[in-house]
């Protein structure tokens, strides 16, 4: 029998080991460049997403401030209406005290009837 370990020879384009080593080095350089490019892309995406998060946070804060101002205006309006109603009610009680007392007694009687059931 012949030799137990088969030997195969690969020939590159020009058949020299130096050319094969050069191609391997070129491929390694390209892979390294691709890795660097991918890292750069990942860093850019992280920065962009961070910018978008900050932008969304600022927008949300602005909306919260706007809603707080609107809520404060509503509260102020309700307080002024309640104050006006209170003043009107006090004036009515001063003008017609017996009517006010009779109304209060009637409302109390109705509430008593409703709560007994």
Residue pairs with C-beta under 8 A, 6 or more apart in sequence:
10 20
12 19
12 20
12 23
13 19
92 100
93 100
